[in-house]
Amino acid sequence: MYYILDTEQNAIPVDITTWARWMQSADRVIQSSYVGDVHISTVFLGLDHASKRASDPILFETMFFGGNHDQELFDRYSTYAEAENGHERAIKYLMGRNV
């Protein structure tokens, strides 16, 4: 349920004490961008947000803040690489719309 990122950006499961210490100082931002007045934020969550039926943990998410998309969830991901790709898709999504 609790995860941290190792030096190679792999999510590894840990106990709650290790997780809490890591979360106090970790930079959990994967990418941060703006399209118009909309802030696109992709972060490492540190907690598994998957449903009980999912096989892979959901540990990253991309959200929009500001403009017509304020606090809109774009997508969630299991891996760092998926999160990076998702962030780029979010930028393209907003560029194709009136933000």
C-alpha angles and dihedrals in degrees: 000000000000120000140177131187119250123214091276092052094254116144112236127187116243140170120270095258093054090045094050093050092047093047092055093069107014122119099226097177112114096179137345124195142158130224107184107313094335117104113211112205126185114186143169107248099197092212127081109251095180123121115252089257095057117101098205124055117247105226108153135052142185119214136175123229126190135014120043091330100056111159093355114152110227101183147318129228145194101218140041091241091052089050092052091049091045091053091055090049089051091054091050091046092055094042089057091054137054101263 
